[in-house]
Amino acid sequence: MSGPKGFGYEVVSAQELRRREDEARAGRCRRHVVTLAGLHDQLRRCGCSVDGPADEPPSTDRQSMIAWEEALIRAIDAAREQVREESAKEIMRRLRSGDRPVDVSGLSLGGGPPGDRPAPPDRAGAPPERDARRRVAADVDAVVGLLAGLRDPAVREELTTTARAVLDVDDPAQARGDLLTLKTRATEALRVQDLRDLAAQEALALAASRSRAAADLRARAERVTTAAELSGLRGRIAELVEQERREADARFVQGALEEVLADLGFAVDEDFELQDYGAVGVASHASCPGYGVRFQVNPGAQTLFTRVVSRRESSPEEDARAEALTCDEVRAVADRLHGRGVSTELRFSRRPGEVAVEKQLAPAKAPAAEAPASRPAATGRDARRTSAPRGRGGSARERAR
């Protein structure tokens, strides 16, 4: 039987799959380099000297790129820790530049309720001013850890300024409120930072993609503020990764198909044309003159569709015979794809004559106009009036399924 057929396909070429993996790794490395450069800029502003593996290795072979990615990840982790330490030093320097006594006893900015931390030991006879200053220092030391963990310089600077303002407050009640507000804002900023770290990690799946959709999702990852937004982003990234994988599979299958058709003696009448539902091409074989086989690679269905088309006026009986004659050739195409790294599986098949064969007739040629023997040959405007009209060339292609 060689009526219309559908073959499911899967790319199994080890070479092609490894190429994609290497391409994805190179894309991740490019993103890591950008992240590391931003951290190094912060360290330089703190007066630190930096030297990290930000340059691409001399060799781009597989093992060198694997080692480079691992080195970049280690460098990023180390740079983040160094940024935290340097930020803590700078914050403490600014906060200690003018401490004033504020009564903040009973407050904890270290992340837990007041009962989780022991109260400062009483010092008999200690002046109230000194005791209040000591309690301020204990709580400020705790909040510094929160502020230093913020990697956004603008946010860190804003909250550090707020912390410094607390030390200039004379009213204890106002100081308590300001300190609690500072803790809340710092904790919220850290929560958003953690969400964006997770979003950036998810976006690495698109690191090698140069599509506009991938660029939009990477930008969206930088703006995530809630768990719901992160969840939505994660789903959209997974959809785009799958879409681009299917498109890459279809391109690979099309290339393999063109090679197989040439090996089996098919002549592709025209290059494969990209349509709404995949690449479509018609190929002819000497075993069945006047007919061709239409091949369509559909990425959405991951299916190779085939059907016979007629290039001339033909009867249903002739069409059915042509479908029967091309049966072996069509199956041979599917079988040969295995050798090109494409696994195929027959999903459906129609009997010869079950579905009408599409007609793709060449446009008729208009006969040349002849001047009457009794009249002289026309010239100028008269010649243009008697010239033969030209037909609109090009055969009609069936719309893809």
C-alpha positions in Angstrom: 0.0 0.0 0.0 1.3 3.5 -0.8 -1.5 5.9 -0.3 -0.7 8.8 2.0 1.5 7.8 4.9 2.8 9.3 8.2 6.0 8.3 9.8 6.8 9.5 13.3 10.5 10.5 13.6 13.1 11.0 16.3 16.6 12.3 15.9 19.0 9.7 17.4 22.2 10.8 15.8 24.9 10.8 18.5 26.9 13.3 16.6 24.0 15.8 16.2 22.9 15.4 19.8 26.4 16.0 21.1 26.7 19.0 18.8 23.6 20.5 20.4 24.9 19.7 23.9 28.2 21.4 23.1 26.3 24.4 21.7 24.2 24.7 24.8 27.3 24.5 27.0 29.0 27.3 25.0 25.9 29.4 25.5 25.9 28.9 29.3 29.5 29.8 29.4 28.8 33.1 27.7 26.1 33.8 30.3 28.5 32.9 33.1 31.1 35.3 31.8 28.6 38.1 31.9 27.6 37.3 35.5 31.2 37.1 36.6 32.1 40.3 34.9 29.4 42.1 36.9 30.7 40.7 40.2 34.2 41.7 39.3 33.1 45.2 38.6 31.6 45.5 42.1 34.9 44.2 43.6 36.9 46.7 41.7 34.7 49.5 43.0 35.6 48.2 46.5 39.3 48.5 45.7 39.9 44.7 45.2 42.1 43.3 42.5 40.4 40.4 40.6 41.6 37.8 38.2 39.2 35.1 37.1 38.8 32.6 34.3 36.6 34.9 32.2 38.4 34.4 29.0 37.6 31.5 26.6 40.2 28.7 26.7 42.5 28.4 23.7 40.9 25.1 22.7 37.1 24.7 22.4 37.1 21.0 22.4 34.5 19.2 24.5 36.7 18.6 27.6 38.1 22.1 27.6 34.6 23.6 27.5 33.4 21.3 30.3 36.3 22.4 32.4 35.8 26.0 31.6 32.2 25.9 32.6 33.0 24.3 35.9 35.8 26.9 36.5 33.3 29.8 35.8 30.8 28.4 38.2 33.4 28.2 41.0 34.6 31.7 40.2 31.1 33.1 40.4 30.5 31.4 43.8 33.9 32.8 45.1 33.2 36.3 43.7 29.7 36.4 45.3 31.2 35.5 48.7 33.9 38.1 48.3 31.3 40.7 47.4 29.4 39.8 50.5 32.5 40.1 52.7 33.6 43.4 51.2 30.1 44.8 51.4 29.9 43.9 55.1 33.1 45.8 55.7 31.9 48.8 53.9 28.5 48.8 55.7 30.1 48.5 59.1 32.5 51.3 58.4 29.7 53.6 57.5 27.5 52.6 60.4 30.3 53.0 63.0 31.3 56.4 61.7 28.9 58.1 64.1 27.0 55.8 66.5 24.5 57.5 68.9 22.7 55.9 71.8 19.4 54.4 70.9 17.4 52.1 73.1 16.6 49.1 71.0 16.6 46.4 73.7 14.4 43.5 72.9 14.7 43.8 69.1 16.5 41.2 67.0 17.5 41.8 63.4 19.2 38.5 63.0 16.3 36.7 61.4 14.6 35.2 64.5 12.2 36.4 67.2 13.7 38.2 70.3 13.4 35.1 72.4 15.8 33.2 70.1 18.7 35.5 71.2 20.0 35.9 74.7 19.6 39.3 76.1 22.9 41.3 76.6 24.3 40.7 80.1 23.6 43.4 82.6 26.6 45.3 83.8 26.1 46.6 87.3 26.7 50.3 87.4 27.1 50.6 83.6 25.9 54.1 82.5 22.5 53.8 80.6 24.0 55.6 77.6 26.8 53.0 77.2 24.4 50.1 77.7 22.0 51.5 75.0 24.9 51.9 72.6 26.0 48.4 73.2 22.6 47.0 72.4 22.4 49.1 69.3 25.8 47.7 68.1 24.6 44.1 68.7 21.5 44.5 66.6 23.3 46.5 63.9 25.9 43.7 63.6 23.1 41.3 63.0 21.4 43.4 60.3 24.7 43.9 58.5 24.6 40.3 57.5 21.3 40.8 55.7 22.4 43.9 53.9 25.8 42.5 52.9 24.0 39.6 51.2 22.4 41.9 48.7 24.2 42.0 45.4 22.3 44.8 43.8 24.5 47.9 44.7 21.6 50.3 44.5 19.4 48.3 46.9 22.3 47.7 49.2 23.2 51.4 49.3 19.6 52.5 49.9 19.1 50.2 52.9 22.5 51.0 54.3 21.5 54.7 54.3 18.4 53.7 56.1 20.4 51.8 58.7 22.7 54.7 59.2 19.7 57.0 59.7 18.5 54.8 62.6 21.6 55.6 64.5 20.8 59.3 64.4 17.3 58.9 65.9 16.8 60.2 69.5 13.3 58.7 70.1 13.6 55.0 71.1 10.1 54.2 69.8 10.9 55.6 66.4 14.2 53.7 66.4 12.3 50.4 67.0 10.0 51.1 64.1 12.8 52.1 61.8 14.9 49.0 62.7 11.9 46.6 62.1 11.2 48.3 58.8 14.8 47.9 57.8 14.7 44.2 58.6 11.5 43.7 56.6 12.8 45.5 53.6 16.2 43.7 53.7 14.5 40.3 54.0 12.1 41.1 51.1 15.0 42.2 48.9 16.8 39.0 49.7 13.7 37.0 48.9 13.4 38.7 45.5 17.1 38.1 44.9 16.8 34.4 45.6 13.8 34.2 43.1 15.8 35.9 40.4 18.8 33.6 41.0 16.4 30.7 40.4 14.9 32.4 37.4 18.4 33.0 35.9 19.2 29.3 36.5 16.1 28.3 34.6 16.9 30.7 31.8 20.2 29.0 31.2 18.2 26.3 29.3 17.9 29.0 26.6 21.5 30.3 26.8 22.3 29.0 23.2 19.1 30.3 21.7 19.3 33.5 19.6 15.6 33.9 19.1 13.7 37.0 20.1 11.4 34.9 22.3 14.4 33.6 24.2 15.8 37.1 24.7 12.4 38.2 26.0 12.3 35.4 28.6 15.8 36.1 29.7 14.8 39.7 30.3 11.7 38.6 32.1 13.8 36.4 34.4 15.5 39.6 35.6 12.2 41.1 36.7 10.7 38.2 38.6 9.4 39.2 42.1 7.0 36.4 43.1 6.9 32.7 43.2 3.9 32.7 40.8 5.9 34.7 38.3 8.8 32.3 38.6 6.4 29.3 38.1 4.9 31.0 35.0 8.4 31.7 33.6 9.6 28.2 34.2 6.6 26.8 32.2 7.2 29.2 29.4 10.9 28.4 29.2 10.1 24.7 29.1 7.6 25.3 26.2 10.2 27.3 24.2 12.9 24.7 24.8 10.6 22.0 23.4 9.5 24.2 20.5 13.1 24.9 19.5 14.1 21.3 19.9 11.3 20.2 17.5 12.4 22.9 15.0 16.0 21.7 15.2 14.8 18.1 14.8 12.8 19.1 11.7 15.8 20.8 10.1 18.0 17.8 10.8 15.4 15.4 9.3 15.0 17.6 6.2 18.7 17.5 5.6 18.8 13.8 6.1 15.8 13.3 3.8 17.3 15.3 1.0 20.4 13.1 1.2 18.4 9.8 1.3 16.3 10.9 -1.7 19.4 11.6 -3.7 20.8 8.2 -2.7 17.6 6.4 -3.9 17.5 8.1 -7.3 14.8 10.7 -6.5 15.0 14.1 -8.2 13.7 16.9 -6.0 11.9 19.1 -8.4 12.4 22.2 -6.3 14.1 23.0 -3.0 12.0 22.2 0.1 9.7 25.1 0.7 8.9 26.2 4.3 5.2 26.4 4.8 2.9 26.9 7.9 3.2 23.3 8.9 6.8 22.5 8.0 9.1 22.0 5.0 7.4 20.6 1.9 9.1 19.2 -1.3 8.1 17.0 -4.2 10.5 14.4 -5.6 10.2 12.3 -8.8 11.4 8.8 -9.5 12.1 7.2 -12.8 10.1 4.1 -11.8 6.9 6.2 -12.0 7.0 8.8 -14.8 4.4 11.5 -14.7 4.1 11.3 -10.9 6.0 12.6 -7.9 6.0 12.0 -4.1 5.2 14.9 -1.8 7.3 14.9 1.4 6.4 17.1 4.3 8.4 17.4 7.6 6.0 18.6 10.2 7.8 19.7 13.5 4.6 20.1 15.5 3.5 16.5 15.0 7.1 15.3 14.6 5.9 13.4 11.6 7.1 12.9 8.0 4.0 12.9 5.7 4.1 11.4 2.2 1.6 11.2 -0.6 1.7 10.7 -4.4 0.9 13.7 -6.7 0.1 13.5 -10.4 1.9 15.8 -12.9 -0.6 15.1 -15.7 -4.3 14.5 -16.4 -4.8 11.0 -15.0 -7.6 8.6 -14.1 -8.2 7.3 -10.6 -7.1 3.9 -11.8 -3.8 5.3 -13.1 -3.3 7.1 -9.8 -3.9 4.0 -7.8 -1.4 2.1 -9.9 1.2 4.9 -9.3 0.6 4.7 -5.6 1.2 1.0 -5.6 4.4 1.4 -7.7 5.9 4.0 -5.3 5.2 1.9 -2.2 8.6 0.3 -2.0 10.4 3.6 -2.7 8.6 5.4 0.1 9.3 2.6 2.6 12.9 2.6 1.5 13.2 6.3 2.2 11.9 5.8 5.8 14.3 2.8 6.3 17.3 4.7 4.9 16.7 7.6 7.4 17.8 5.2 10.2 21.3 5.3 8.7 21.3 9.1 8.8 20.5 9.3 12.5 16.7 9.5 12.2 14.5 6.8 13.7 11.1 6.4 12.0 7.9 4.6 12.9 4.9 4.2 10.6 1.9 5.9 12.3 -0.7 5.6 9.6 -1.1 4.4 6.0 -3.9 4.6 3.4 -4.6 2.1 0.7 -4.0 3.0 -3.0 -7.0 4.8 -4.3 -8.4 5.5 -0.8 -7.6 9.2 -1.0 -7.7 11.2 -4.2 -4.3 11.9 -5.7 -3.5 15.6 -5.9 -3.0 17.0 -9.4 0.0 19.4 -9.9 -0.3 20.2 -13.6 2.2 22.3 -15.4 0.7 25.5 -16.8 -0.3 25.2 -20.5 1.8 27.1 -23.0 0.0 29.7 -25.1 0.5 29.3 -28.9 2.6 31.9 -30.6 0.6 34.6 -32.5 1.1 34.7 -36.2 0.6 37.7 -38.4 -1.9 37.2 -41.4 -0.1 36.5 -44.7 -1.9 39.3 -46.4 -0.7 41.9 -43.9 2.8 43.2 -43.3 4.6 42.3 -40.1 3.5 44.6 -37.3 5.9 47.0 -35.8 6.0 49.3 -32.8 2.6 49.7 -31.0 1.0 47.2 -33.4 3.6 44.6 -32.5 2.9 45.0 -28.8 -0.8 44.6 -29.4 -0.4 41.2 -31.3 2.2 39.8 -28.9 1.2 36.5 -27.2 0.0 36.8 -23.5 2.1 35.1 -20.9 0.5 32.7 -18.4 1.2 33.0 -14.7 3.7 30.2 -14.0 4.1 28.0 -11.0 2.2 24.9 -10.0 -0.2 25.0 -7.1 1.1 23.3 -3.9 -1.3 21.7 -1.6 -1.4 23.4 1.8 0.4 21.5 4.5 -1.8 19.7 6.9 
